[in-house]
Amino acid sequence: MRVIIFVGVLCALSFVPSSGAPATADARLRSLYTSEWRWREAQMASDRDGTLPVVDHLPRVDPASQAERLAKWRTVMRQLKAIPYALLSAKEKVNYDVYEPQIADLIADQEFRTYEMPANSDSSFWGDLGYTARRPYRSLADYEAWIAQMRDIPRYFREEIAEMRAGEARGFTPPRITLEGRDGSISAVVDAKPEDTLFYVPFKQMLATIPAPEQAKLRSEAAKVIHDQVQPAYAGLLKFWNGEYVPHARSTLAAEAMPDGKAFYRQQIREYTTLDLPAEQIHRIGLEEVEKLHNQMIGVMRETGFHGDFAAFLAFLRSDPRFYAKTPAELLKDAAWIAKEFDGKASQYFGLLPRARFAIKPVPADIAPFYTSGRGGPGVFLLNTYDLPHRPLYSLTALTLHESAPGHAFQIPLAMEDKSLPDFRRYTYISAYGEGWALYCEWLGQEMGMYPTAYDRFGMLSWQIWRAARLVVDTGIHSQGWTRQRAIDFLKQYTALPDHEIETEVDRYITWPGQALSYYIGEKAIRDERAKAERALGSRFDIRAFHDAVLELGSVPLPVLTRHLDAFIAGGGKGPYPDLE
């Protein structure tokens, strides 16, 4: 199969259409990214966030497969560089500008062997299985494929553990301090009845079109596979995690302390911001933005009538019960109300609207203690209802706008629904764009009238400063020798986040170098372009047209977005929809 796909790419690249050189360049590029994307999806056993049928196996992650991927992407890059960029059409130049850094990042990840660290305090290869367990099942074949995939878990875990041992041997692990106590999601599977594990979730309420005898047969088979194969694999993983991996994980914090650490961290910055910025410059930007936002927060604090200092106000917000939901249902219902409130305003701010809808669900109990306050994507906004006394309502609006609509559960489906884009753009996610957009949506909530009280606006500003503070904390930890406690203290000083969430977030920044930089860098790029458009267009500035221009590309690197918006401004700022009377 590997040879057939590779030969297919080479043959396609030799095709020269009769219409001339520009079309030839376009055809070569389309052939390359289309074939590579098909190969990539097969390699990763992708289900495209639940839009494809469930696959019956898990990815190969053994050293030979990793070497094959590196060789493949290096070959793709050579073929890409051989395509004459100047002869590409305007449309394919954009595809090239999105695709080239995507392949460069894939190559860099393989060269730095990031696959040798497939688990950290925030996410893990075994945790990712939960997404398939909880996705929609649309046919009998999906259930059968899930059972087959569960049978593949022992092999998959053995390969992942071998990769983790290789990383451990060279000091390429998450810091030990961020891993302690993170075994709960493993032991939850080991200690439960098969029917109570996440793996059995698809079988609890099956498609009504499947006959009852077939349902019973599938349920029995699933329970047996979970008991005989899945749970023993998890037991072995738990033994490895607690007995070997965590005790031998590194004691340092900084990415720059790992093998080839300075180059690794610079690459993480490039990957997550899509810009080649030195850590020192990002750190300075963060300090400047934190100071600016801090002054705004003090102004809003005064609006509430509070007469103490800033530290006392934060203590008040963190302790007064009026700011916290009493039950998980209350928190979920409040978020649902906020989401529906946006629905009533959507047409005033957007011409392009996704067809897809989304649910609001609690974060599963097995991962909730170490999960973020919420995450959104196609079809779902997961809201963390664990530890309610530390889930403030004054920041719920900002969270909901970020994770649901018009943030992640709005932007990602919009790209997926755009069939004019190649699949490598419809189904990939670039953090600087996606997180930048979602953070911009929090800020946009002011304009949309989504923050009715000074406390709500303070919560929004607290989340803005939290992302600006990430620029300081991430670079501080990974390039300036900051301790975990210094990072915690910095966030406690400037944000209204609860203590539990601050500690969880700092551990995420420590174990995921560079990712935290994407939010504020991305938002700043969008807001800078909006300010430029407002100055240039004056009364002709149309907020719907601007937002559509941001969203119509799908997820792209910031330089591509900036060029696109500059062209939008130069063209008079017109949108693709008719004016609404």
Order of alpha helices (4+ residues) and beta strands (2+ residues): alpha-alpha-alpha-alpha-alpha-alpha-alpha-alpha-alpha-alpha-alpha-alpha-alpha-alpha-alpha-beta-beta-beta-alpha-alpha-alpha-alpha-alpha-alpha-alpha-alpha-alpha-alpha
